[in-house]
Amino acid sequence: MFGIKTRTPTLDEQRAALADMLMDGMSLLAPLFDAADGMRADLLARGWTSQIAEHLAGQWLAAMLAKVSEA
């Protein structure tokens, strides 16, 4: 009734915008995933079992993702 009339985006436009935002978010999180992969490889090279290396890297990654989500 008052103000500037704006067009409501279509469902396809909303889906495209969501996909773009998710892709941008993943590119920002990629260094964390890379660091966790490097941590796992380093632990394996130091003689830790694959299960322990995977667990420790996963715990670190989960903690970092929680910190990111707090911001």
Buried (B, 14 or more C-beta within 10 A) or exposed (E): EEEEEEEEEEEEEEEEEEEEEEEEEEEEBEEBBEBBEEBBEEBBEEEBEEEEBBBBBEEBBEEBBEEEEEE
